[in-house]
Amino acid sequence: MSSPELFTGSFAPPYAAPVPLSEYVDSTGLHSVVLGTSKDMNAKVTVMLVSPETNTPVLAVKAPTTDVAEQAIELEERVLLELERLPLGALGETIPRVVGTVEFERRRAIVTTAVPGTVLSTTYIGGRHTSRPDNVSHDFAALAGWLAALQTATSGAVRAVQMDCGVIDRLRERHAPGAPLEQGIDRLREIYRRLGRDAVPRTAVHGDLWFGNLLVDNGAVSGVVDWEAGTASGEPTRDLARFAIMYALFLDRRTRVGGRVQGHAGLRRTHFGAGVEYAVYGEGWFPDIFRRFLSDGLARLGASPDRWRDAALAGVAEVAAFTDDLEFAQRNLALFQQLAGRVTADESAAS
């Protein structure tokens, strides 16, 4: 591969095959900073290559530690290359661009451009950020603006809303069989049936759109990373649901068990997913923001805004199906079963 144009205006000699990561780093003249591995069982190592002159990231290397992780990185490379061919305009600057590949411990790693900004998780977990309505409103508004631009730019054929994407099959593969699972799947099918009454355009989908994958700058989304679960054309409702439920899921992260969550009068840390339950069924300023985000997003896509709760519950089921961490998956399945069980007879009749 060739290294990107950096400081001299010239390109390094092309390589017939991916070179070792260490050799590639040396050839760029950039400094390397290892961000560490993820906690997933199929972890990836992220290495940022930083300009020694400006101390800003120029490139990012994503390297696998297992064969499954390598397959995920190959999928991400494919998605990013497909996105490059779409008419994204300035929006393309928020998405990493594939530069090439390198070898890392006999596995294939990808090199991309580094997108600017601060990871949203930095502010989310810091101080009392999520206890203040203005902060949370700004976070949701920033993502809503970016997502609307992406979905508008990549809008394609209109199809019935389809959030299954293999969820039911995967739930059966990884979770204990029995009546509770089948009961939950029956409820999920009913949710899919209601959602499927509406049609929306197929658009680019990130697939794991949570605050840990978003970078922000001056109140706007400046970068979106980790596209390994993405597609250039898929079900856009998935991204709406994923961001909302993952934002709600960690509201109680700094609260002792049983305690009230600061800034949220109706929320206590009583069980896993209490923040999501609060968002879906509770009352307060956060549930209002959560529901408005989903309702407005669905309406913009051409679906009924009244389906916001179904979209959220389908999003929880998707996490239970596909997250790498089995314990986290099991907790999300239990959360889905709990939330879906609260759908009232009036809602079912009205649908």
C-alpha positions as a Markdown table, in Angstrom:
| # | Residue | x | y | z |
|---|---|---|---|---|
| 1 | Met | 0.0 | 0.0 | 0.0 |
| 2 | Ser | 1.0 | 3.6 | -0.2 |
| 3 | Ser | 1.2 | 5.9 | 2.8 |
| 4 | Pro | -1.0 | 9.0 | 2.6 |
| 5 | Glu | 0.4 | 12.4 | 1.7 |
| 6 | Leu | 1.6 | 13.9 | 4.9 |
| 7 | Phe | 4.1 | 16.6 | 5.5 |
| 8 | Thr | 6.5 | 16.5 | 2.5 |
| 9 | Gly | 3.9 | 16.4 | -0.3 |
| 10 | Ser | 5.2 | 13.0 | -1.5 |
| 11 | Phe | 4.1 | 9.4 | -1.1 |
| 12 | Ala | 6.0 | 6.6 | 0.4 |
| 13 | Pro | 6.9 | 3.7 | -2.0 |
| 14 | Pro | 4.0 | 1.4 | -2.7 |
| 15 | Tyr | 4.1 | -2.0 | -1.1 |
| 16 | Ala | 3.1 | -5.3 | -2.8 |
| 17 | Ala | 1.5 | -6.5 | 0.4 |
| 18 | Pro | 0.5 | -5.0 | 3.7 |
| 19 | Val | 3.6 | -4.1 | 5.7 |
| 20 | Pro | 3.9 | -4.6 | 9.5 |
| 21 | Leu | 2.3 | -1.9 | 11.6 |
| 22 | Ser | 5.6 | -0.9 | 13.2 |
| 23 | Glu | 7.2 | -0.4 | 9.8 |
| 24 | Tyr | 4.3 | 1.6 | 8.5 |
| 25 | Val | 4.3 | 3.9 | 11.5 |
| 26 | Asp | 8.0 | 4.5 | 11.0 |
| 27 | Ser | 7.5 | 5.4 | 7.4 |
| 28 | Thr | 4.9 | 8.1 | 8.2 |
| 29 | Gly | 7.0 | 10.1 | 10.6 |
| 30 | Leu | 4.0 | 10.3 | 12.9 |
| 31 | His | 3.9 | 9.5 | 16.6 |
| 32 | Ser | 1.8 | 6.6 | 17.7 |
| 33 | Val | -0.6 | 6.5 | 20.7 |
| 34 | Val | -2.2 | 3.2 | 21.6 |
| 35 | Leu | -5.7 | 3.8 | 22.9 |
| 36 | Gly | -6.0 | 0.3 | 24.2 |
| 37 | Thr | -8.2 | -2.7 | 23.4 |
| 38 | Ser | -11.9 | -2.8 | 23.8 |
| 39 | Lys | -13.4 | -5.1 | 26.5 |
| 40 | Asp | -15.2 | -7.3 | 24.0 |
| 41 | Met | -14.2 | -10.9 | 23.7 |
| 42 | Asn | -13.2 | -10.2 | 20.1 |
| 43 | Ala | -11.3 | -7.0 | 20.9 |
| 44 | Lys | -9.6 | -4.5 | 18.6 |
| 45 | Val | -6.6 | -2.4 | 19.2 |
| 46 | Thr | -6.8 | 1.3 | 18.1 |
| 47 | Val | -3.6 | 3.1 | 17.4 |
| 48 | Met | -3.8 | 6.9 | 16.7 |
| 49 | Leu | -1.0 | 8.3 | 14.5 |
| 50 | Val | -0.3 | 11.9 | 15.7 |
| 51 | Ser | 1.4 | 14.8 | 14.0 |
| 52 | Pro | 4.6 | 15.7 | 15.9 |
| 53 | Glu | 4.1 | 19.3 | 14.8 |
| 54 | Thr | 0.5 | 19.9 | 15.8 |
| 55 | Asn | -0.1 | 17.1 | 18.2 |
| 56 | Thr | -3.4 | 16.3 | 16.4 |
| 57 | Pro | -4.4 | 12.8 | 15.1 |
| 58 | Val | -3.8 | 12.3 | 11.4 |
| 59 | Leu | -4.5 | 8.6 | 11.0 |
| 60 | Ala | -6.1 | 5.8 | 12.9 |
| 61 | Val | -5.2 | 2.1 | 12.8 |
| 62 | Lys | -7.7 | -0.5 | 13.9 |
| 63 | Ala | -6.2 | -3.9 | 14.5 |
| 64 | Pro | -7.8 | -7.2 | 15.4 |
| 65 | Thr | -6.8 | -9.6 | 18.2 |
| 66 | Thr | -8.9 | -12.6 | 17.0 |
| 67 | Asp | -10.1 | -14.0 | 13.7 |
| 68 | Val | -13.7 | -12.9 | 14.5 |
| 69 | Ala | -12.4 | -9.4 | 15.1 |
| 70 | Glu | -10.5 | -9.5 | 11.8 |
| 71 | Gln | -13.7 | -10.4 | 10.0 |
| 72 | Ala | -15.4 | -7.4 | 11.6 |
| 73 | Ile | -12.7 | -5.1 | 10.6 |
| 74 | Glu | -12.9 | -6.4 | 7.0 |
| 75 | Leu | -16.7 | -5.6 | 7.1 |
| 76 | Glu | -16.0 | -2.1 | 8.3 |
| 77 | Glu | -13.5 | -1.5 | 5.5 |
| 78 | Arg | -16.1 | -2.6 | 3.0 |
| 79 | Val | -18.7 | -0.3 | 4.4 |
| 80 | Leu | -16.4 | 2.7 | 4.5 |
| 81 | Leu | -15.4 | 2.1 | 0.9 |
| 82 | Glu | -19.0 | 1.9 | -0.1 |
| 83 | Leu | -19.8 | 5.1 | 1.8 |
| 84 | Glu | -17.0 | 6.9 | -0.1 |
| 85 | Arg | -18.8 | 6.3 | -3.3 |
| 86 | Leu | -22.0 | 8.0 | -2.1 |
| 87 | Pro | -22.8 | 11.7 | -2.6 |
| 88 | Leu | -22.1 | 12.8 | 1.0 |
| 89 | Gly | -20.6 | 16.2 | 0.4 |
| 90 | Ala | -19.2 | 17.8 | 3.5 |
| 91 | Leu | -20.8 | 15.1 | 5.6 |
| 92 | Gly | -18.0 | 12.7 | 4.3 |
| 93 | Glu | -15.5 | 14.6 | 6.4 |
| 94 | Thr | -17.2 | 13.2 | 9.5 |
| 95 | Ile | -16.6 | 9.6 | 8.4 |
| 96 | Pro | -13.2 | 7.9 | 8.4 |
| 97 | Arg | -11.7 | 7.3 | 4.9 |
| 98 | Val | -9.8 | 4.1 | 4.3 |
| 99 | Val | -6.1 | 4.8 | 3.5 |
| 100 | Gly | -5.0 | 1.2 | 3.3 |
| 101 | Thr | -4.1 | -1.9 | 5.3 |
| 102 | Val | -1.2 | -3.1 | 7.4 |
| 103 | Glu | -0.2 | -6.3 | 9.1 |
| 104 | Phe | -0.7 | -6.7 | 12.9 |
| 105 | Glu | 0.4 | -10.0 | 14.5 |
| 106 | Arg | -0.4 | -11.9 | 11.2 |
| 107 | Arg | -3.8 | -10.3 | 10.9 |
| 108 | Arg | -5.0 | -7.6 | 8.6 |
| 109 | Ala | -5.6 | -4.2 | 10.1 |
| 110 | Ile | -7.0 | -1.1 | 8.4 |
| 111 | Val | -5.7 | 2.4 | 8.3 |
| 112 | Thr | -8.1 | 5.3 | 8.1 |
| 113 | Thr | -8.1 | 9.1 | 8.3 |
| 114 | Ala | -8.7 | 10.4 | 11.8 |
| 115 | Val | -11.9 | 12.4 | 12.3 |
| 116 | Pro | -11.7 | 15.5 | 14.6 |
| 117 | Gly | -13.5 | 16.2 | 17.8 |
| 118 | Thr | -13.9 | 14.9 | 21.4 |
| 119 | Val | -15.6 | 11.5 | 22.0 |
| 120 | Leu | -19.1 | 12.2 | 23.4 |
| 121 | Ser | -18.6 | 9.6 | 26.1 |
| 122 | Thr | -15.9 | 11.9 | 27.7 |
| 123 | Thr | -18.6 | 14.6 | 28.5 |
| 124 | Tyr | -21.3 | 12.0 | 29.1 |
| 125 | Ile | -19.5 | 10.3 | 31.9 |
| 126 | Gly | -17.9 | 13.5 | 33.3 |
| 127 | Gly | -19.3 | 15.7 | 36.0 |
| 128 | Arg | -23.1 | 16.1 | 36.0 |
| 129 | His | -23.5 | 16.3 | 32.3 |
| 130 | Thr | -26.6 | 14.1 | 32.0 |
| 131 | Ser | -28.3 | 15.6 | 35.0 |
| 132 | Arg | -28.9 | 18.9 | 33.1 |
| 133 | Pro | -31.7 | 19.2 | 30.5 |
| 134 | Asp | -29.7 | 21.6 | 28.3 |
| 135 | Asn | -26.7 | 19.4 | 28.0 |
| 136 | Val | -28.8 | 16.3 | 27.1 |
| 137 | Ser | -31.0 | 18.3 | 24.6 |
| 138 | His | -27.8 | 19.5 | 22.9 |
| 139 | Asp | -26.5 | 15.9 | 22.6 |
| 140 | Phe | -29.7 | 14.6 | 21.1 |
| 141 | Ala | -30.0 | 17.6 | 18.8 |
| 142 | Ala | -26.4 | 17.2 | 17.5 |
| 143 | Leu | -26.9 | 13.6 | 16.7 |
| 144 | Ala | -30.4 | 14.2 | 15.2 |
| 145 | Gly | -28.9 | 16.8 | 12.8 |
| 146 | Trp | -26.0 | 14.6 | 11.7 |
| 147 | Leu | -28.3 | 11.5 | 11.3 |
| 148 | Ala | -30.9 | 13.5 | 9.3 |
| 149 | Ala | -28.1 | 14.7 | 6.9 |
| 150 | Leu | -26.8 | 11.2 | 6.5 |
| 151 | Gln | -30.2 | 9.6 | 5.9 |
| 152 | Thr | -31.3 | 12.4 | 3.5 |
| 153 | Ala | -28.0 | 12.1 | 1.5 |
| 154 | Thr | -28.2 | 8.4 | 1.2 |
| 155 | Ser | -32.0 | 8.0 | 0.8 |
| 156 | Gly | -33.0 | 5.2 | -1.5 |
| 157 | Ala | -35.9 | 2.8 | -2.2 |
| 158 | Val | -38.9 | 3.0 | 0.2 |
| 159 | Arg | -39.6 | -0.2 | 2.0 |
| 160 | Ala | -41.7 | -1.4 | 5.0 |
| 161 | Val | -39.9 | -0.8 | 8.3 |
| 162 | Gln | -37.9 | -4.0 | 9.0 |
| 163 | Met | -35.9 | -4.1 | 12.2 |
| 164 | Asp | -35.5 | -7.8 | 12.5 |
| 165 | Cys | -32.4 | -8.1 | 10.4 |
| 166 | Gly | -31.8 | -11.6 | 11.9 |
| 167 | Val | -32.6 | -10.6 | 15.5 |
| 168 | Ile | -35.0 | -13.4 | 16.2 |
| 169 | Asp | -32.7 | -16.1 | 14.8 |
| 170 | Arg | -29.8 | -14.8 | 16.7 |
| 171 | Leu | -31.8 | -14.6 | 20.0 |
| 172 | Arg | -32.6 | -18.3 | 19.6 |
| 173 | Glu | -29.0 | -19.2 | 18.9 |
| 174 | Arg | -27.4 | -17.6 | 21.9 |
| 175 | His | -30.1 | -17.6 | 24.7 |
| 176 | Ala | -31.5 | -20.5 | 26.7 |
| 177 | Pro | -34.6 | -22.0 | 24.9 |
| 178 | Gly | -37.9 | -22.2 | 26.7 |
| 179 | Ala | -41.2 | -20.5 | 27.3 |
| 180 | Pro | -39.8 | -17.1 | 28.5 |
| 181 | Leu | -37.7 | -16.7 | 25.4 |
| 182 | Glu | -40.5 | -17.7 | 23.1 |
| 183 | Gln | -42.9 | -15.4 | 24.9 |
| 184 | Gly | -40.5 | -12.6 | 24.3 |
| 185 | Ile | -40.1 | -13.5 | 20.7 |
| 186 | Asp | -43.9 | -13.5 | 20.2 |
| 187 | Arg | -44.0 | -10.0 | 21.7 |
| 188 | Leu | -41.1 | -8.9 | 19.4 |
| 189 | Arg | -42.9 | -10.3 | 16.4 |
| 190 | Glu | -45.9 | -8.2 | 17.3 |
| 191 | Ile | -43.7 | -5.1 | 17.6 |
| 192 | Tyr | -42.2 | -5.8 | 14.2 |
| 193 | Arg | -45.7 | -6.2 | 12.8 |
| 194 | Arg | -46.8 | -2.8 | 14.0 |
| 195 | Leu | -43.6 | -1.1 | 12.8 |
| 196 | Gly | -43.9 | -2.8 | 9.4 |
| 197 | Arg | -47.2 | -1.0 | 8.7 |
| 198 | Asp | -45.0 | 2.1 | 7.9 |
| 199 | Ala | -42.6 | 2.5 | 5.0 |
| 200 | Val | -39.3 | 4.4 | 5.1 |
| 201 | Pro | -36.4 | 4.9 | 2.7 |
| 202 | Arg | -33.4 | 2.6 | 2.9 |
| 203 | Thr | -30.4 | 4.7 | 3.9 |
| 204 | Ala | -26.8 | 4.3 | 5.1 |
| 205 | Val | -26.9 | 2.7 | 8.6 |
| 206 | His | -24.1 | 2.9 | 11.2 |
| 207 | Gly | -25.5 | 0.0 | 13.2 |
| 208 | Asp | -23.8 | 0.8 | 16.6 |
| 209 | Leu | -24.7 | 4.5 | 17.0 |
| 210 | Trp | -24.0 | 5.1 | 20.6 |
| 211 | Phe | -22.3 | 8.0 | 22.3 |
| 212 | Gly | -18.9 | 6.1 | 22.5 |
| 213 | Asn | -18.7 | 6.2 | 18.7 |
| 214 | Leu | -19.5 | 9.9 | 18.3 |
| 215 | Leu | -17.1 | 12.8 | 18.3 |
| 216 | Val | -18.3 | 16.3 | 18.8 |
| 217 | Asp | -16.9 | 19.8 | 18.3 |
| 218 | Asn | -18.6 | 23.2 | 18.9 |
| 219 | Gly | -21.9 | 21.5 | 19.6 |
| 220 | Ala | -22.0 | 19.4 | 16.4 |
| 221 | Val | -21.1 | 15.9 | 15.5 |
| 222 | Ser | -17.7 | 16.1 | 13.9 |
| 223 | Gly | -16.9 | 12.4 | 13.5 |
| 224 | Val | -18.5 | 9.0 | 13.7 |
| 225 | Val | -16.3 | 5.9 | 14.0 |
| 226 | Asp | -16.6 | 2.1 | 14.3 |
| 227 | Trp | -18.7 | 1.2 | 11.2 |
| 228 | Glu | -18.2 | -2.5 | 11.4 |
| 229 | Ala | -21.9 | -3.1 | 12.0 |
| 230 | Gly | -22.9 | -0.7 | 9.3 |
| 231 | Thr | -24.3 | -0.9 | 5.7 |
| 232 | Ala | -24.6 | 1.6 | 2.8 |
| 233 | Ser | -28.3 | 0.7 | 2.5 |
| 234 | Gly | -30.4 | -0.6 | 5.4 |
| 235 | Glu | -33.1 | 0.1 | 7.9 |
| 236 | Pro | -32.6 | 3.7 | 9.3 |
| 237 | Thr | -34.9 | 3.2 | 12.3 |
| 238 | Arg | -32.1 | 1.0 | 13.8 |
| 239 | Asp | -29.8 | 4.0 | 14.3 |
| 240 | Leu | -32.5 | 6.2 | 15.9 |
| 241 | Ala | -33.3 | 3.4 | 18.4 |
| 242 | Arg | -29.7 | 2.5 | 19.2 |
| 243 | Phe | -28.6 | 6.1 | 20.1 |
| 244 | Ala | -31.7 | 6.7 | 22.3 |
| 245 | Ile | -31.6 | 3.5 | 24.3 |
| 246 | Met | -27.9 | 3.5 | 24.8 |
| 247 | Tyr | -28.0 | 7.1 | 26.0 |
| 248 | Ala | -30.7 | 6.2 | 28.5 |
| 249 | Leu | -29.0 | 3.0 | 29.6 |
| 250 | Phe | -26.2 | 4.6 | 31.5 |
| 251 | Leu | -28.0 | 7.5 | 33.2 |
| 252 | Asp | -27.6 | 5.8 | 36.6 |
| 253 | Arg | -23.9 | 4.9 | 36.1 |
| 254 | Arg | -22.7 | 7.1 | 39.0 |
| 255 | Thr | -25.6 | 6.4 | 41.4 |
| 256 | Arg | -25.4 | 3.9 | 44.3 |
| 257 | Val | -27.8 | 1.0 | 44.1 |
| 258 | Gly | -31.2 | 2.1 | 45.2 |
| 259 | Gly | -30.3 | 5.8 | 45.1 |
| 260 | Arg | -32.0 | 8.6 | 43.2 |
| 261 | Val | -30.3 | 9.6 | 40.0 |
| 262 | Gln | -29.3 | 13.2 | 40.2 |
| 263 | Gly | -31.3 | 15.5 | 38.0 |
| 264 | His | -33.9 | 12.9 | 37.3 |
| 265 | Ala | -36.7 | 13.0 | 39.9 |
| 266 | Gly | -38.4 | 9.9 | 38.6 |
| 267 | Leu | -35.4 | 7.6 | 38.3 |
| 268 | Arg | -33.7 | 5.4 | 40.9 |
| 269 | Arg | -30.9 | 2.9 | 40.3 |
| 270 | Thr | -32.9 | -0.2 | 41.1 |
| 271 | His | -32.1 | -2.7 | 38.3 |
| 272 | Phe | -30.2 | -3.0 | 35.0 |
| 273 | Gly | -31.9 | -0.8 | 32.4 |
| 274 | Ala | -33.7 | 1.4 | 34.9 |
| 275 | Gly | -32.8 | 4.4 | 32.7 |
| 276 | Val | -34.4 | 2.9 | 29.6 |
| 277 | Glu | -37.5 | 1.9 | 31.5 |
| 278 | Tyr | -37.7 | 5.5 | 32.8 |
| 279 | Ala | -37.3 | 6.8 | 29.3 |
| 280 | Val | -40.0 | 4.5 | 27.8 |
| 281 | Tyr | -42.6 | 4.5 | 30.6 |
| 282 | Gly | -41.6 | 7.3 | 33.0 |
| 283 | Glu | -42.4 | 11.0 | 33.3 |
| 284 | Gly | -39.9 | 13.8 | 33.3 |
| 285 | Trp | -37.7 | 16.0 | 31.1 |
| 286 | Phe | -35.5 | 13.2 | 30.0 |
| 287 | Pro | -38.4 | 10.9 | 28.8 |
| 288 | Asp | -39.7 | 13.9 | 26.9 |
| 289 | Ile | -36.4 | 14.4 | 25.1 |
| 290 | Phe | -36.0 | 10.7 | 24.4 |
| 291 | Arg | -39.5 | 10.3 | 23.0 |
| 292 | Arg | -39.4 | 13.5 | 20.9 |
| 293 | Phe | -36.1 | 12.4 | 19.4 |
| 294 | Leu | -37.6 | 9.1 | 18.3 |
| 295 | Ser | -41.0 | 10.6 | 17.2 |
| 296 | Asp | -39.4 | 13.3 | 15.2 |
| 297 | Gly | -36.9 | 10.9 | 13.6 |
| 298 | Leu | -39.7 | 8.5 | 12.6 |
| 299 | Ala | -41.9 | 11.3 | 11.2 |
| 300 | Arg | -38.9 | 12.7 | 9.2 |
| 301 | Leu | -38.5 | 9.3 | 7.6 |
| 302 | Gly | -42.2 | 9.0 | 6.8 |
| 303 | Ala | -43.2 | 6.6 | 9.6 |
| 304 | Ser | -45.8 | 7.2 | 12.3 |
| 305 | Pro | -44.3 | 9.1 | 15.2 |
| 306 | Asp | -46.6 | 7.1 | 17.5 |
| 307 | Arg | -44.4 | 4.1 | 16.9 |
| 308 | Trp | -41.5 | 5.5 | 19.0 |
| 309 | Arg | -42.0 | 3.0 | 21.8 |
| 310 | Asp | -42.0 | 0.0 | 19.4 |
| 311 | Ala | -38.8 | 1.3 | 17.8 |
| 312 | Ala | -37.1 | 1.6 | 21.2 |
| 313 | Leu | -38.1 | -1.9 | 22.3 |
| 314 | Ala | -37.0 | -3.3 | 19.0 |
| 315 | Gly | -33.7 | -1.6 | 19.6 |
| 316 | Val | -33.2 | -3.2 | 23.0 |
| 317 | Ala | -33.9 | -6.6 | 21.4 |
| 318 | Glu | -31.3 | -6.0 | 18.7 |
| 319 | Val | -28.7 | -5.3 | 21.4 |
| 320 | Ala | -29.6 | -8.6 | 23.1 |
| 321 | Ala | -29.1 | -10.4 | 19.8 |
| 322 | Phe | -25.8 | -9.0 | 18.6 |
| 323 | Thr | -23.7 | -7.5 | 21.3 |
| 324 | Asp | -20.4 | -9.4 | 21.8 |
| 325 | Asp | -20.7 | -9.6 | 25.6 |
| 326 | Leu | -23.0 | -12.5 | 26.4 |
| 327 | Glu | -23.8 | -11.2 | 30.0 |
| 328 | Phe | -24.7 | -7.8 | 28.6 |
| 329 | Ala | -26.8 | -9.5 | 25.9 |
| 330 | Gln | -28.7 | -11.6 | 28.6 |
| 331 | Arg | -29.4 | -8.4 | 30.6 |
| 332 | Asn | -30.8 | -6.7 | 27.6 |
| 333 | Leu | -33.0 | -9.6 | 26.8 |
| 334 | Ala | -34.4 | -9.6 | 30.3 |
| 335 | Leu | -34.9 | -5.8 | 29.9 |
| 336 | Phe | -36.7 | -6.3 | 26.6 |
| 337 | Gln | -39.0 | -8.9 | 28.2 |
| 338 | Gln | -39.7 | -6.6 | 31.1 |
| 339 | Leu | -40.5 | -3.6 | 28.9 |
| 340 | Ala | -42.5 | -5.5 | 26.3 |
| 341 | Gly | -44.6 | -7.0 | 29.0 |
| 342 | Arg | -45.7 | -3.6 | 30.1 |
| 343 | Val | -47.3 | -2.8 | 26.7 |
| 344 | Thr | -50.9 | -2.1 | 27.6 |
| 345 | Ala | -54.0 | -3.8 | 26.2 |
| 346 | Asp | -55.1 | -0.4 | 25.0 |
| 347 | Glu | -51.9 | 0.0 | 22.9 |
| 348 | Ser | -52.2 | -3.4 | 21.4 |
| 349 | Ala | -55.9 | -2.7 | 20.6 |
| 350 | Ala | -55.1 | 0.7 | 19.1 |
| 351 | Ser | -52.4 | -0.9 | 16.8 |
